[in-house]
Amino acid sequence: MKQTFNYRQKARQFFAVLLPIFITQLSLMATGFFNTVMAGHISEQDLAGVAVGVNLFMPFFGSFLGIISGLTPTISQLYGASRQDRIGFIVKQGFYWAFGLAVIFLALGWLIVPWALPLLNLEPRVEYITQHYLIAVSFGIIPIFLAGVLRNFIDAHGYTRLTMIITMCTVPTNIILNYILMYGLFGVPAFGGIGAGIGSAIALTLNLALNAIVVTQISPFKQYRVFHQLPRLDFAEWKKQLSIGIPIGGTMFCEQSIFGAVGLFMTAYGTAIVAAHQAAMNFTTMVYMVPLAVSMTLTILVGYEVGAKRQQDARQYIRLSRVLTFLFVGSLALLLTQFREAIAAFYTSSQEVRPILVGFLVYAVFMQFSDSINAPLQGALRGYKDVHVTFLLAVLSFWVVGLPAGWGLANYTSFGPYGYWIGLIIGILVGAVCLVLRLHSVQKKQA
């Protein structure tokens, strides 16, 4: 990254950081997309089993990785301030506490999952697939948490193209492995939905190996020598980093757990509704990669400019992000209106699931409009290291407003399961309004 002096240069640098992030995130989501499609063409039970497993796994997985992503604004601000001497030390300490987070994550999973699954009253086959999917994917947790430290280290310098290349190596490997393991090819038994967990664990381990190669062999990262002379544990530095990372992880947990909770509430409506909801949510998550990529880009660029004490440049990057996301969402609305039947047919061949999925996709358009406002604002505030109020606003918008509103609409109106989607949309809009006000407040203080 470098200093820019006009909107044209900023747009060039913005897209140079954004496009690899977008491709990276889209590639990551492609794994979930193909898992959903492949499971849906095996059986409704396999699709529902993977869906419940993902709904249980992702809120905690995403929030723990969110804690690690707190390294990005810290490193980007130090890089903008030309404080490279501190960056290597922070990364090395990150290895220690990220490993500790991975151990905590695994311990919680092994304790909670056997207790929680019977409470869901799933069909026996669906419960079996869910449990063994989670067991399989758990073997990739420690590698991907350590890889998360390296990925944020690389991204915070603006070298998002490198993490894109890593992801584009691991994702096809993951998809191919999942296909082999789910359907049973080349003499491998057909594991069904459970095969998705096995393939993912292998791919997560490969991701760590490739990140390690990059930071030890490519400049400027190899100069930091992050695997040489690991320092003693510095709990003061842990506290400083976790004070940024935990609110970010908490915000992500609020966002992802609300979708997981809604997915679990859908089990009351039967396997067909669960399958349709999961397919619609998978499509929505893939589309969300644009607002998410913009959010991550803003965290890097705003952090870099704030570290260099260029407040006006940070504001200009935020303005650019708003234009991009609204153009994207408008195009999406037109696309989805015309092709929602074809999208539903691509996800499932079940005549029972398909019409329900078409209904869910209509609400997906409105959800994306809300996310196009919400996500970039979160990224900008993280660039300023303003994370505590953002977390509180996430609790308010999702758990105080969104879920209660969705539950009420689902249970006391004719909307039924669609009511949960309306509640989510309401919650995201409330959060977006609050984030706009918070950003203005932070910018005034910075000025």
NORPE-V202016 format. One record per residue. N is the residue number from 1. PHI is phi in degrees with one decimal (* if undefined). D_FIRST is the distance of its C-alpha to the first C-alpha in Angstrom with 1 decimal. Layout:
# NORPE-V202016
((N | PHI | D_FIRST) (N | PHI | D_FIRST))
This chain:
# NORPE-V202016
((1 | * | 0.0) (2 | -149.3 | 3.8) (3 | -68.1 | 7.1) (4 | -118.3 | 9.2) (5 | -124.9 | 12.9) (6 | -154.5 | 14.7) (7 | -64.3 | 15.2) (8 | -63.8 | 14.9) (9 | -65.8 | 11.3) (10 | -65.9 | 10.5) (11 | -62.7 | 12.6) (12 | -63.7 | 11.0) (13 | -69.7 | 7.5) (14 | -58.7 | 9.8) (15 | -71.3 | 11.8) (16 | -63.4 | 9.3) (17 | -85.2 | 8.7) (18 | -67.5 | 12.3) (19 | -59.7 | 14.4) (20 | -62.9 | 14.0) (21 | -63.2 | 14.6) (22 | -60.8 | 17.6) (23 | -63.1 | 19.0) (24 | -60.9 | 18.7) (25 | -66.6 | 20.6) (26 | -65.8 | 23.0) (27 | -64.7 | 23.8) (28 | -62.4 | 24.5) (29 | -70.9 | 26.7) (30 | -60.7 | 28.4) (31 | -61.1 | 30.1) (32 | -62.9 | 31.7) (33 | -61.7 | 32.6) (34 | -68.7 | 34.4) (35 | -59.8 | 36.0) (36 | -64.4 | 37.4) (37 | -64.4 | 38.6) (38 | -65.3 | 40.1) (39 | -65.4 | 41.8) (40 | -64.4 | 43.1) (41 | -93.2 | 44.9) (42 | -89.2 | 46.5) (43 | -169.8 | 48.1) (44 | -63.0 | 47.7) (45 | -66.6 | 48.1) (46 | -65.8 | 45.2) (47 | -63.8 | 42.9) (48 | -66.5 | 44.1) (49 | -63.5 | 43.8) (50 | -64.7 | 40.2) (51 | -61.3 | 39.5) (52 | -65.8 | 41.1) (53 | -59.9 | 39.3) (54 | -65.0 | 35.9) (55 | -65.2 | 36.9) (56 | -78.3 | 37.9) (57 | -80.7 | 35.0) (58 | -64.3 | 31.8) (59 | -57.7 | 32.1) (60 | -76.3 | 32.3) (61 | -61.1 | 29.9) (62 | -64.2 | 27.2) (63 | -71.2 | 27.7) (64 | -67.0 | 27.6) (65 | -65.4 | 24.3) (66 | -62.8 | 23.2) (67 | -60.8 | 24.1) (68 | -65.2 | 21.8) (69 | -66.8 | 18.9) (70 | -61.7 | 19.3) (71 | -66.6 | 17.2) (72 | -60.7 | 14.0) (73 | -63.3 | 14.0) (74 | -63.9 | 15.4) (75 | -68.3 | 12.8) (76 | -65.6 | 9.8) (77 | -67.7 | 11.9) (78 | -64.0 | 12.7) (79 | -65.3 | 9.2) (80 | -64.9 | 8.7) (81 | -89.1 | 12.2) (82 | 58.3 | 11.8) (83 | -109.0 | 14.5) (84 | -62.2 | 13.8) (85 | -62.7 | 17.6) (86 | -89.7 | 18.1) (87 | -64.3 | 15.8) (88 | -59.0 | 18.2) (89 | -63.1 | 21.2) (90 | -64.5 | 20.0) (91 | -64.8 | 19.3) (92 | -63.0 | 22.7) (93 | -65.6 | 24.4) (94 | -61.5 | 22.9) (95 | -58.5 | 24.8) (96 | -64.0 | 28.0) (97 | -75.6 | 27.9) (98 | -68.4 | 26.5) (99 | -62.7 | 29.5) (100 | -61.3 | 31.7) (101 | -63.1 | 30.5) (102 | -63.1 | 31.2) (103 | -63.8 | 34.7) (104 | -61.6 | 35.4) (105 | -60.0 | 34.3) (106 | -64.2 | 36.6) (107 | -62.1 | 39.4) (108 | -63.3 | 39.2) (109 | -63.8 | 39.3) (110 | -68.4 | 42.3) (111 | -85.8 | 44.1) (112 | -84.5 | 43.3) (113 | -59.7 | 43.5) (114 | -61.1 | 47.1) (115 | -81.5 | 48.1) (116 | -79.8 | 46.2) (117 | -59.1 | 47.1) (118 | -61.4 | 50.8) (119 | -70.7 | 50.3) (120 | -83.8 | 48.8) (121 | 54.1 | 52.1) (122 | -79.2 | 50.4) (123 | -60.1 | 52.5) (124 | -53.0 | 53.2) (125 | -66.1 | 51.3) (126 | -64.4 | 48.2) (127 | -62.9 | 48.2) (128 | -62.5 | 48.6) (129 | -63.2 | 45.6) (130 | -59.7 | 43.4) (131 | -61.4 | 44.4) (132 | -77.6 | 43.9) (133 | -62.1 | 40.6) (134 | -67.7 | 39.2) (135 | -61.2 | 40.8) (136 | -64.1 | 39.2) (137 | -70.0 | 35.6) (138 | -64.2 | 35.9) (139 | -70.5 | 35.7) (140 | -100.1 | 32.0) (141 | -69.4 | 31.1) (142 | -59.8 | 30.5) (143 | -58.5 | 28.3) (144 | -74.2 | 26.1) (145 | -68.7 | 25.7) (146 | -67.4 | 24.6) (147 | -63.2 | 22.2) (148 | -61.4 | 20.8) (149 | -61.8 | 19.7) (150 | -67.5 | 17.9) (151 | -63.6 | 16.3) (152 | -67.5 | 14.9) (153 | -59.3 | 13.7) (154 | -69.7 | 11.8) (155 | -62.8 | 10.5) (156 | -63.8 | 9.4) (157 | -87.6 | 6.8) (158 | 88.4 | 5.6) (159 | -89.6 | 8.1) (160 | -68.5 | 10.5) (161 | -64.5 | 12.3) (162 | -67.2 | 13.8) (163 | -67.6 | 15.4) (164 | -63.9 | 16.5) (165 | -63.3 | 18.3) (166 | -59.4 | 19.9) (167 | -64.7 | 21.2) (168 | -71.6 | 22.5) (169 | -85.7 | 24.5) (170 | -80.6 | 25.9) (171 | -65.6 | 26.8) (172 | -58.6 | 29.1) (173 | -60.3 | 30.7) (174 | -61.9 | 31.3) (175 | -63.1 | 32.8) (176 | -63.7 | 35.1) (177 | -60.5 | 36.2) (178 | -61.9 | 37.0) (179 | -62.5 | 39.0) (180 | -62.3 | 40.9) (181 | -76.7 | 41.6) (182 | -75.9 | 42.4) (183 | -97.3 | 44.8) (184 | 78.6 | 46.0) (185 | -124.3 | 45.5) (186 | 56.4 | 46.3) (187 | 82.0 | 48.8) (188 | -83.2 | 46.5) (189 | -61.3 | 48.2) (190 | -83.3 | 47.1) (191 | -89.6 | 45.5) (192 | 64.7 | 44.8) (193 | -59.8 | 42.3) (194 | -63.4 | 42.2) (195 | -60.2 | 40.7) (196 | -63.5 | 37.4) (197 | -69.7 | 37.1) (198 | -65.6 | 37.9) (199 | -61.8 | 35.4) (200 | -65.7 | 32.6) (201 | -62.0 | 33.3) (202 | -65.7 | 33.0) (203 | -66.6 | 29.7) (204 | -64.0 | 28.2) (205 | -69.0 | 29.3) (206 | -61.0 | 27.8) (207 | -59.5 | 24.4) (208 | -62.1 | 24.5) (209 | -60.3 | 25.5) (210 | -69.8 | 22.7) (211 | -62.1 | 20.0) (212 | -64.1 | 21.9) (213 | -62.7 | 21.9) (214 | -61.4 | 18.1) (215 | -76.2 | 17.4) (216 | -101.3 | 20.4) (217 | -119.4 | 19.9) (218 | -118.1 | 16.3) (219 | -78.3 | 13.9) (220 | -86.6 | 12.2) (221 | -72.0 | 14.1) (222 | -66.3 | 17.5) (223 | -68.2 | 17.3) (224 | -74.9 | 17.5) (225 | 50.5 | 20.8) (226 | -71.2 | 20.9) (227 | -102.3 | 24.3) (228 | -107.9 | 25.9) (229 | 49.5 | 28.1) (230 | -61.6 | 27.5) (231 | -77.3 | 28.4) (232 | -68.7 | 31.2) (233 | -62.0 | 30.8) (234 | -120.1 | 29.5) (235 | -68.3 | 30.8) (236 | -65.7 | 29.5) (237 | -69.4 | 25.9) (238 | -56.8 | 27.0) (239 | -60.7 | 28.4) (240 | -64.2 | 25.2) (241 | -71.3 | 23.1) (242 | -69.0 | 25.8) (243 | -66.2 | 26.3) (244 | -92.0 | 23.0) (245 | -69.8 | 23.3) (246 | -63.7 | 26.9) (247 | -61.6 | 26.7) (248 | -64.4 | 23.9) (249 | -62.4 | 26.1) (250 | -64.0 | 29.1) (251 | -62.7 | 27.5) (252 | -64.6 | 26.8) (253 | -63.7 | 30.4) (254 | -59.0 | 31.8) (255 | -68.1 | 30.2) (256 | -78.2 | 31.0) (257 | -69.3 | 34.3) (258 | -65.4 | 35.6) (259 | -70.1 | 35.2) (260 | -64.5 | 36.8) (261 | -63.6 | 39.6) (262 | -63.1 | 40.3) (263 | -60.0 | 40.4) (264 | -72.0 | 42.9) (265 | -63.3 | 45.0) (266 | -65.2 | 45.1) (267 | -61.1 | 47.2) (268 | -68.8 | 50.1) (269 | -97.2 | 50.3) (270 | 105.6 | 50.7) (271 | -63.6 | 48.9) (272 | -63.4 | 48.5) (273 | -65.7 | 46.7) (274 | -59.5 | 44.4) (275 | -64.0 | 43.6) (276 | -66.0 | 42.9) (277 | -61.3 | 40.8) (278 | -63.7 | 38.7) (279 | -64.5 | 38.1) (280 | -65.2 | 37.2) (281 | -67.9 | 34.8) (282 | -63.3 | 33.2) (283 | -64.3 | 32.7) (284 | -62.2 | 31.3) (285 | -64.4 | 28.9) (286 | -64.7 | 27.5) (287 | -66.0 | 27.2) (288 | -64.0 | 25.5) (289 | -61.5 | 22.5) (290 | -70.4 | 21.0) (291 | -57.8 | 21.2) (292 | -66.8 | 20.1) (293 | -62.9 | 17.0) (294 | -62.2 | 16.3) (295 | -59.9 | 17.1) (296 | -67.4 | 14.8) (297 | -63.7 | 11.8) (298 | -63.6 | 12.8) (299 | -57.7 | 13.2) (300 | -69.0 | 9.6) (301 | -72.7 | 8.3) (302 | -64.8 | 11.6) (303 | -60.0 | 11.5) (304 | -62.8 | 8.3) (305 | -71.3 | 10.1) (306 | -65.6 | 13.4) (307 | -60.4 | 12.6) (308 | -86.0 | 11.8) (309 | 61.6 | 15.0) (310 | -114.3 | 13.9) (311 | -66.6 | 16.3) (312 | -65.2 | 16.8) (313 | -64.9 | 13.3) (314 | -61.2 | 13.5) (315 | -65.3 | 16.8) (316 | -66.7 | 15.7) (317 | -64.0 | 13.4) (318 | -65.0 | 16.5) (319 | -63.2 | 18.8) (320 | -58.7 | 16.9) (321 | -65.1 | 17.4) (322 | -65.8 | 21.1) (323 | -61.1 | 21.8) (324 | -60.7 | 20.3) (325 | -67.6 | 22.3) (326 | -69.8 | 25.5) (327 | -62.6 | 25.5) (328 | -64.5 | 25.1) (329 | -66.1 | 27.8) (330 | -60.9 | 30.2) (331 | -64.9 | 29.9) (332 | -62.3 | 30.5) (333 | -58.8 | 33.6) (334 | -64.7 | 35.2) (335 | -64.6 | 34.5) (336 | -68.9 | 35.9) (337 | -62.3 | 38.9) (338 | -83.6 | 40.0) (339 | -122.7 | 39.3) (340 | -66.2 | 39.9) (341 | -64.5 | 43.2) (342 | -67.8 | 41.5) (343 | -64.1 | 38.7) (344 | -62.7 | 41.4) (345 | -66.3 | 43.4) (346 | -68.2 | 40.4) (347 | -76.9 | 40.1) (348 | -150.7 | 43.7) (349 | -100.2 | 47.1) (350 | -74.7 | 49.0) (351 | -70.2 | 51.1) (352 | -80.9 | 51.2) (353 | -78.9 | 47.5) (354 | -59.6 | 46.3) (355 | -64.6 | 47.7) (356 | -67.1 | 46.4) (357 | -64.0 | 42.9) (358 | -58.3 | 43.1) (359 | -64.1 | 43.9) (360 | -63.2 | 41.0) (361 | -65.9 | 38.6) (362 | -62.2 | 39.7) (363 | -69.5 | 38.5) (364 | -61.7 | 35.2) (365 | -61.4 | 34.3) (366 | -67.5 | 34.9) (367 | -65.3 | 32.9) (368 | -69.5 | 29.9) (369 | -60.4 | 30.3) (370 | -67.5 | 30.3) (371 | -65.2 | 27.3) (372 | -65.9 | 25.2) (373 | -90.0 | 25.6) (374 | -69.6 | 25.6) (375 | -62.3 | 22.6) (376 | -60.9 | 19.7) (377 | -63.9 | 21.4) (378 | -62.1 | 21.3) (379 | -62.4 | 17.6) (380 | -62.9 | 17.0) (381 | -65.3 | 19.6) (382 | -65.7 | 18.1) (383 | -61.4 | 14.8) (384 | -82.7 | 17.4) (385 | 63.3 | 19.1) (386 | -95.6 | 22.1) (387 | -118.8 | 23.6) (388 | -72.5 | 27.4) (389 | -67.1 | 28.5) (390 | -58.9 | 26.6) (391 | -63.0 | 28.6) (392 | -62.2 | 31.8) (393 | -67.7 | 31.2) (394 | -65.7 | 30.6) (395 | -59.6 | 34.0) (396 | -61.5 | 35.6) (397 | -70.8 | 34.4) (398 | -91.1 | 35.0) (399 | -95.7 | 37.8) (400 | -88.2 | 39.7) (401 | -105.5 | 39.5) (402 | -62.7 | 38.3) (403 | -67.9 | 40.4) (404 | -59.4 | 43.6) (405 | -64.1 | 43.5) (406 | -64.3 | 43.0) (407 | -62.6 | 45.8) (408 | -63.3 | 48.1) (409 | -67.1 | 47.5) (410 | -71.6 | 48.0) (411 | -100.1 | 51.2) (412 | -124.5 | 52.9) (413 | -133.9 | 52.2) (414 | -82.5 | 52.6) (415 | -67.4 | 48.9) (416 | 60.0 | 49.4) (417 | -61.7 | 46.3) (418 | -66.3 | 44.3) (419 | -60.4 | 44.7) (420 | -64.5 | 42.1) (421 | -66.2 | 39.5) (422 | -63.4 | 40.5) (423 | -61.8 | 40.2) (424 | -61.1 | 36.6) (425 | -61.9 | 35.7) (426 | -60.8 | 37.4) (427 | -62.6 | 35.5) (428 | -64.4 | 32.1) (429 | -65.2 | 33.0) (430 | -61.2 | 34.2) (431 | -62.2 | 31.0) (432 | -62.8 | 28.9) (433 | -61.5 | 31.1) (434 | -65.2 | 30.8) (435 | -68.0 | 27.0) (436 | -59.3 | 26.8) (437 | -63.7 | 29.1) (438 | -67.8 | 27.1) (439 | -62.1 | 23.8) (440 | -60.0 | 25.7) (441 | -64.2 | 27.1) (442 | -64.2 | 23.9) (443 | -64.9 | 22.4) (444 | -64.6 | 25.6) (445 | -64.2 | 25.5) (446 | -64.3 | 22.0) (447 | -65.1 | 23.1))
